[in-house]
Amino acid sequence: MVYFRLMFSNHFTFTKRQLGWLLLVGGIVVFVGIISIDLLDAGREGGIGPAQQLALAVSAGAALLGLTLIPLGDTPA
């Protein structure tokens, strides 16, 4: 609760570590979501199309970018 109050203050800035975790978790969630939607819709023909491939590449890129930001510490992003 205190963290959310701090987050919405006028003096809050994201750190590189927080932004890295946000990108990493978001990229992983989107990647797993796209794969699971394709697996759950197994009766449909076609598999993973070009739009899904692009979304998978972007989400994997976001996760990798997040991994590179995490070690940079608590400096403002």
GUVEX-751658 format. One line per 2 residues: for each residue x, y, z of N, C-alpha, C, O. Coordinates in nm, 3 decimals, always signed. Atoms other than C-alpha are relative to their C-alpha. Layout:
BEGIN
X/Y/Z/X/Y/Z/X/Y/Z/X/Y/Z ~ ...
***
This chain:
BEGIN
+0.082/-0.118/+0.000/+0.000/+0.000/+0.000/+0.087/+0.126/+0.000/+0.058/+0.222/-0.072 ~ -0.087/-0.117/-0.007/+0.277/+0.241/+0.086/+0.072/+0.021/-0.134/+0.094/+0.134/-0.176
-0.070/-0.011/+0.128/+0.455/+0.162/-0.241/-0.088/+0.066/-0.105/-0.039/+0.147/-0.184 ~ +0.090/-0.061/+0.098/+0.148/+0.256/-0.446/-0.018/+0.149/+0.027/-0.027/+0.228/-0.067
+0.010/-0.142/-0.034/+0.116/+0.585/-0.259/+0.126/+0.073/-0.045/+0.118/+0.184/-0.097 ~ -0.125/-0.059/+0.045/+0.482/+0.655/-0.329/+0.007/+0.007/-0.151/+0.060/+0.103/-0.207
-0.006/+0.005/+0.145/+0.441/+0.556/-0.692/-0.081/+0.113/-0.064/-0.044/+0.161/-0.171 ~ +0.084/-0.105/+0.057/+0.168/+0.815/-0.751/+0.034/+0.139/+0.052/-0.042/+0.233/+0.030
-0.041/-0.132/-0.045/+0.356/+1.102/-0.584/+0.064/+0.076/-0.116/+0.099/+0.017/-0.218 ~ -0.058/-0.083/+0.105/+0.494/+1.391/-0.790/+0.150/-0.021/-0.016/+0.207/+0.019/-0.118
-0.147/+0.014/+0.003/+0.855/+1.294/-0.712/+0.045/-0.141/-0.037/+0.163/-0.172/-0.029 ~ -0.035/+0.138/+0.032/+0.842/+0.930/-0.823/+0.056/-0.009/-0.142/+0.000/+0.050/-0.234
-0.052/+0.035/+0.132/+1.058/+0.814/-1.114/+0.032/-0.149/-0.001/+0.076/-0.205/+0.099 ~ -0.038/+0.140/+0.013/+1.106/+0.463/-1.243/+0.151/-0.011/-0.002/+0.220/+0.071/-0.062
-0.143/+0.027/+0.009/+1.451/+0.323/-1.187/+0.021/-0.099/-0.114/-0.073/-0.159/-0.165 ~ -0.032/+0.093/+0.109/+1.628/+0.117/-1.450/-0.033/-0.144/+0.041/-0.074/-0.224/-0.042
+0.032/+0.135/-0.048/+1.582/-0.192/-1.234/-0.150/-0.026/-0.007/-0.192/-0.133/-0.051 ~ +0.146/+0.017/+0.005/+1.205/-0.139/-1.203/-0.049/-0.011/-0.143/-0.135/-0.095/-0.173
+0.038/+0.007/+0.140/+1.170/-0.073/-1.574/+0.043/-0.132/-0.062/-0.029/-0.189/-0.144 ~ -0.048/+0.130/+0.049/+1.378/-0.384/-1.646/-0.092/-0.113/+0.042/-0.127/-0.199/-0.039
+0.091/+0.105/-0.046/+1.155/-0.603/-1.431/-0.135/+0.011/-0.069/-0.195/-0.091/-0.104 ~ +0.127/-0.019/+0.068/+0.845/-0.451/-1.588/+0.005/-0.054/-0.143/-0.087/-0.123/-0.187
-0.015/+0.050/+0.136/+0.973/-0.525/-1.940/+0.018/-0.152/-0.003/-0.037/-0.220/-0.090 ~ -0.024/+0.145/-0.004/+1.093/-0.874/-1.846/-0.129/-0.077/+0.028/-0.162/-0.170/-0.045
+0.124/+0.071/-0.035/+0.769/-0.983/-1.680/-0.105/+0.019/-0.109/-0.175/-0.076/-0.145 ~ +0.097/-0.025/+0.106/+0.554/-0.817/-1.946/+0.030/-0.079/-0.125/-0.061/-0.136/-0.186
-0.038/+0.077/+0.117/+0.749/-0.979/-2.228/-0.027/-0.148/+0.016/-0.073/-0.214/-0.078 ~ +0.024/+0.142/-0.025/+0.727/-1.322/-2.069/-0.149/-0.030/+0.000/-0.192/-0.131/-0.057
+0.145/+0.023/-0.005/+0.353/-1.289/-2.001/-0.060/+0.003/-0.140/-0.143/-0.081/-0.173 ~ +0.053/-0.009/+0.136/+0.281/-1.181/-2.358/+0.045/-0.121/-0.083/-0.035/-0.177/-0.157
-0.052/+0.115/+0.074/+0.503/-1.457/-2.504/-0.077/-0.126/+0.035/-0.122/-0.198/-0.053 ~ +0.072/+0.119/-0.044/+0.338/-1.728/-2.295/-0.147/+0.009/-0.041/-0.207/-0.092/-0.078
+0.139/-0.017/+0.040/-0.005/-1.584/-2.370/-0.023/-0.031/-0.147/-0.120/-0.098/-0.182 ~ +0.014/+0.027/+0.143/+0.047/-1.596/-2.745/+0.015/-0.149/-0.029/-0.062/-0.206/-0.108
-0.019/+0.144/+0.021/+0.178/-1.952/-2.733/-0.120/-0.079/+0.054/-0.166/-0.173/-0.011 ~ +0.112/+0.075/-0.058/-0.105/-2.068/-2.504/-0.128/+0.020/-0.081/-0.207/-0.073/-0.094
+0.116/-0.020/+0.086/-0.371/-1.909/-2.725/+0.009/-0.089/-0.123/-0.092/-0.146/-0.166 ~ -0.016/+0.086/+0.117/-0.228/-2.096/-3.022/-0.021/-0.147/+0.035/-0.079/-0.222/-0.044
+0.018/+0.139/-0.040/-0.220/-2.424/-2.829/-0.145/-0.031/+0.036/-0.193/-0.141/+0.006 ~ +0.139/+0.024/-0.039/-0.574/-2.385/-2.692/-0.094/-0.002/-0.120/-0.198/-0.067/-0.116
+0.081/-0.004/+0.121/-0.713/-2.315/-3.039/+0.051/-0.106/-0.098/+0.075/-0.077/-0.215 ~ -0.065/+0.106/+0.077/-0.581/-2.649/-3.164/-0.082/-0.047/-0.119/-0.025/-0.102/-0.214
+0.082/+0.046/+0.110/-0.876/-2.724/-3.393/+0.013/+0.083/-0.125/-0.030/+0.041/-0.232 ~ -0.014/-0.092/+0.113/-0.792/-2.433/-3.620/+0.125/-0.036/-0.079/+0.226/-0.076/-0.021
-0.117/+0.028/+0.083/-0.558/-2.484/-3.912/+0.087/+0.124/-0.012/+0.039/+0.236/+0.010 ~ -0.085/-0.112/+0.032/-0.261/-2.265/-3.991/+0.116/+0.021/+0.094/+0.221/+0.070/+0.051
-0.110/-0.018/-0.094/-0.047/-2.260/-3.676/+0.026/+0.146/+0.031/-0.066/+0.227/+0.036 ~ -0.040/-0.136/-0.036/+0.145/-1.947/-3.590/+0.023/+0.080/-0.128/+0.108/+0.044/-0.210
-0.009/-0.082/+0.121/+0.101/-1.679/-3.856/+0.102/+0.111/+0.013/+0.170/+0.121/+0.115 ~ -0.100/-0.106/-0.001/+0.316/-1.379/-3.945/-0.022/+0.105/+0.109/+0.074/+0.155/+0.167
+0.027/-0.098/-0.105/+0.141/-1.142/-3.702/+0.039/-0.056/+0.137/+0.093/+0.016/+0.221 ~ -0.040/+0.062/-0.126/+0.192/-1.388/-3.417/+0.151/-0.012/+0.011/+0.207/+0.006/+0.119
-0.145/+0.007/-0.003/+0.555/-1.437/-3.514/+0.062/+0.135/+0.034/+0.158/+0.141/+0.109 ~ -0.049/-0.134/-0.030/+0.610/-1.061/-3.505/-0.024/+0.034/+0.146/+0.063/+0.091/+0.212
+0.030/-0.026/-0.141/+0.438/-1.035/-3.166/+0.091/-0.081/+0.092/+0.133/-0.031/+0.197 ~ -0.093/+0.081/-0.079/+0.652/-1.321/-3.032/+0.140/+0.061/+0.000/+0.207/+0.063/+0.103
-0.133/-0.061/+0.009/+0.969/-1.150/-3.156/+0.007/+0.129/+0.082/+0.106/+0.154/+0.150 ~ +0.002/-0.125/-0.077/+0.869/-0.816/-3.002/-0.002/-0.029/+0.149/+0.068/+0.037/+0.226
+0.007/+0.032/-0.143/+0.779/-0.974/-2.667/+0.131/-0.061/+0.049/+0.174/-0.032/+0.161 ~ -0.130/+0.054/-0.038/+1.105/-1.172/-2.661/+0.104/+0.111/+0.006/+0.190/+0.111/+0.094
-0.093/-0.113/-0.003/+1.295/-0.854/-2.746/-0.020/+0.087/+0.123/+0.077/+0.135/+0.182 ~ +0.027/-0.078/-0.120/+1.122/-0.668/-2.463/+0.054/-0.070/+0.124/+0.109/-0.006/+0.213
-0.053/+0.076/-0.114/+1.213/-0.946/-2.220/+0.152/+0.007/+0.005/+0.210/+0.022/+0.112 ~ -0.147/-0.010/+0.002/+1.577/-0.938/-2.332/+0.047/+0.140/+0.036/+0.148/+0.155/+0.105
-0.033/-0.137/-0.038/+1.587/-0.559/-2.303/-0.016/+0.019/+0.150/+0.066/+0.086/+0.214 ~ +0.019/-0.006/-0.144/+1.447/-0.593/-1.952/+0.113/-0.066/+0.075/+0.156/-0.016/+0.179
-0.113/+0.068/-0.064/+1.721/-0.839/-1.864/+0.126/+0.086/+0.001/+0.204/+0.079/+0.096 ~ -0.119/-0.084/+0.003/+1.985/-0.589/-1.968/-0.013/+0.122/+0.091/+0.088/+0.179/+0.133
+0.020/-0.116/-0.086/+1.829/-0.310/-1.759/+0.009/-0.032/+0.148/+0.045/+0.054/+0.228 ~ +0.005/+0.036/-0.143/+1.801/-0.500/-1.430/+0.134/+0.022/+0.071/+0.133/+0.077/+0.181
-0.127/-0.019/-0.073/+2.176/-0.497/-1.342/+0.045/+0.146/+0.010/+0.141/+0.174/+0.082 ~ -0.046/-0.139/+0.000/+2.202/-0.120/-1.400/-0.035/+0.074/+0.129/+0.014/+0.185/+0.151
+0.019/-0.053/-0.134/+2.067/-0.050/-1.053/-0.114/+0.100/+0.013/-0.211/+0.099/-0.063 ~ +0.107/-0.090/-0.042/+1.860/+0.226/-0.898/+0.013/+0.141/-0.056/-0.043/+0.234/+0.001
-0.007/-0.132/+0.062/+1.950/+0.516/-1.125/-0.130/+0.025/-0.075/-0.192/-0.069/-0.124 ~ +0.126/-0.028/+0.070/+1.651/+0.695/-1.280/+0.008/-0.043/-0.146/+0.112/-0.031/-0.211
+0.004/+0.048/+0.137/+1.542/+0.554/-1.614/-0.018/+0.114/-0.097/-0.023/+0.092/-0.218
***
